[in-house]
């Protein structure tokens, strides 16, 4: 199986590309703090998704749970970005929907991994 064909990986990959392309629209004071955290968390999620895809069923669960925690951080930081006006409400809604979709797919992966044990 090609790891890059995993739907959750594709969505996360595209989300990072959107964050990256939006970076220059973020004020410098925010770009190197809150915005950078959002980008880094997204890269962490991407990295851990690839890692989880390579692990045995028994080893996957802790990594998937770590990804879930990272997604929760991203949700909070995106909301903070909206509230301090780093991003507008439309960007927030669009990206929050994407993060929610990643969360739904991750939840399914976690459930299927738990049922294998």
N, C-alpha and C positions, 0 to 999 in steps of 0.2 A: 504494500500500500504506500502510495506517495503521500508523505506527511503534509505536503503543501496543498493537497486536495481535501483536507479535513475542513468542513464548513466553518467550524469555530475558529480555526487558524486563519482562514481567508478573511473572515469578518474582522478579526483583531488586526490583521495585517493592513487592511484597508482603513481601519480606524486610525492606526498610527500614521499612515500616509496623510490622512486628513489633518491630524494634529501637526505633523511636520510642515505641511503646506500653509497652515494657518499661523505658524510661529511668528512670521514677520509682521503680522497684524497685531501682535501682542506688545504692549508697552514694555520697554527695556526693563523697567523695575519689576515687572511681573514675569517677564520671559525667563529670567534666570532664577526664579524662586518657584512660585506656585505652578506656573506653566511647565517648567522643567520637570517638576515632580510628576505631573500628569503624563508627560511623555515617557519618563523613566518607568513609571508603573506599567504603562502600556507595553513597553519593551520587555519588562519583567514577565508580564502575562504571556506575551508571545514566546519568549524563551522557555518558560515553564510548560507551555502547551506542547512545544516540540519535544521537550524533555519527557513529559508524561507519555507522549506517543511512542517513545522508544522503550519504555519500561514494561516489565511484566505486570500482569494484572494485580498481583499482590503488592507491588511497589507503587502503583499508580495513585492510590487513594490519598496518601499524605501530600503528594504534589498537587493533585486536583483541589484538595482542601486549601492549600496555600494560595492557589490561583483564586479561589473564591474569596479569600480574605483580601487579596490585592484588588480584586474587582470592587469590593466594598470601599476600600480606600479611594479608588478612582471615582466612585459615585460621590463620595463626600467632597473630594477635591474639585470635581466638576461643578457641584452645587456651589461651592465656595467661589469658584471662578465666576459663576453667574452673579452671585450676590455682591462681589466686589468689582463687578463690571469688567472683568478680563475678557469675558465673552458675552454676547447678547443672548436673550432668551431663546431665540430661534436655534442658534448653534447648540445651546444647552439641551433643548428638547431633542434635537436630532441625535446628538451624541449620547444622551442619556438612554434614548431608545435603542441605540446600538449596543451600549453596555448592558442593558436589560436583556437583549437578545443573546449576547455572549453568556450572560448569567443563566438564561434558560437552557442553552445548549450544554453549558458546564454542569448544571444540575442534573440533566439527563445522563451525562457521562458519569457523574458521581454515583447516581442511582444504579446504573448498569454495572459499574465496577463493584459496588457493594453487593449486588445480587449474585455476583460470580463467586464470592467467598464461600 
